[in-house]
Amino acid sequence: MANKQQTIERICCVCRKLQPIDQMTRVVRVGGEFLVQTDKRLNGRGAHVCSACLQSPNLQKSLCRSFKTQLPATIFQQLTGK
């Protein structure tokens, strides 16, 4: 019996499309602090953003809706690279 490698998928909070998790960026709220997840898996409330939506004008609105609060500007600077 061959082992099938399952692809883990998540829904992008901006475009609402199902995407492979390795093509997405995760924003996490740990306690009251917001972080952009790098390699290490962080516990906490998270929202995924696909690479195509990182430059979307709806990015800020979608992430704020996902967390039901305003996020710091530094998170959007990290995501967009500006």
C-alpha positions in Angstrom: 0.0 0.0 0.0 1.5 3.3 -1.1 1.6 6.3 1.2 -0.2 9.2 -0.4 1.1 12.6 0.5 -1.8 14.8 1.4 -1.6 18.5 0.6 -2.9 20.6 3.5 -5.1 23.5 2.2 -6.5 26.6 3.9 -8.8 29.3 2.8 -7.3 32.7 2.0 -9.0 35.4 4.2 -8.9 37.9 1.3 -10.0 36.0 -1.9 -11.7 33.1 0.0 -10.1 30.5 -2.3 -8.7 27.2 -1.1 -4.9 27.1 -1.5 -2.0 24.8 -0.5 -0.7 26.0 2.9 2.9 26.1 1.7 1.9 29.0 -0.7 0.3 31.1 2.0 1.4 33.5 4.8 -0.1 33.2 8.2 -0.8 36.1 10.6 -1.2 35.0 14.2 -2.5 36.6 17.3 -0.7 35.2 20.4 -2.1 36.7 23.5 -2.5 40.4 22.5 0.4 40.4 20.1 0.2 40.0 16.3 3.0 38.2 14.4 3.7 37.1 10.9 4.5 33.4 11.1 7.8 32.4 9.7 9.1 28.8 9.8 8.1 28.0 13.3 4.4 26.9 13.9 2.9 29.4 16.3 -0.1 28.6 18.5 -2.9 31.1 18.5 -5.7 32.5 16.4 -4.5 32.7 12.8 -5.5 33.9 9.3 -4.0 32.8 6.1 -3.3 35.0 3.1 -2.3 33.6 -0.3 0.7 35.1 -2.2 -1.5 36.7 -4.8 -3.5 38.6 -2.2 -0.5 40.1 -0.4 -0.7 43.2 -2.7 -4.5 43.3 -2.6 -6.2 46.6 -1.6 -8.6 44.5 0.5 -5.8 42.9 2.6 -6.1 45.2 5.6 -9.9 45.1 5.7 -10.0 41.3 5.4 -7.4 40.7 8.2 -9.1 43.1 10.5 -12.4 41.3 9.9 -10.8 37.9 10.6 -9.4 39.0 13.9 -12.3 41.4 14.7 -9.9 44.1 15.7 -7.5 46.7 14.1 -4.1 45.3 13.4 -0.8 47.3 13.9 0.6 48.9 10.7 3.8 47.0 11.2 2.0 43.7 10.3 1.0 45.2 6.9 4.5 46.5 6.3 5.9 43.0 6.9 3.3 41.4 4.6 3.7 43.9 1.7 7.4 44.5 2.1 6.9 48.3 2.1 
